[in-house]
Every structure is written in C-alpha cells, then in structure tokens.
C-alpha cells in the first residue's frame, strides 16, 4: 500500500498564523457544502428505479482540491 499524507496548513504564505475566518470558510465549503449536496441528491436518487443485481440507483462521486482555497486566500489578502 502507498503512503497517504495529510496536513493542515496553520501558517499562511507570509509566515503568519492562518486566519480562523479562512479556516471556517474552508470548512463551510468542504464539509457543509459536501453534506448539503449529498442530502439533496440522495432525495432524488431514491426515486430512480433500481438497476443491476445490487439494486444500485446511482453513484455520487466527490472531488475536492485545496488549490481553490489558496487562490481565494490570495485574492482576500490582496484586497485587504
């Protein structure tokens, strides 16, 4: 098995502590946004006729990237 690396950036690009505002924003997008989308989609998936041997009704694939947060941080920092 390959190694999995996960880290939390606590220092921003200027060497200062990462703002709690940016951390909260990131959590809202990544956690609350994912949960909200999933709950709304599942409501519709249960109405789709089951297919195949396992009775599958659909698949939800979630993809995320930290690149967007970095860009948002740079924009916010530049405008302050």
Buried (B, 14 or more C-beta within 10 A) or exposed (E): EEEEEEEEBEEBEEEEEBEEEBBEBBEEBBEEEEEEEEEEEEEEEEEEEEEEEEEEBEEEEEEEEEEEBEEBBEEEBEEE
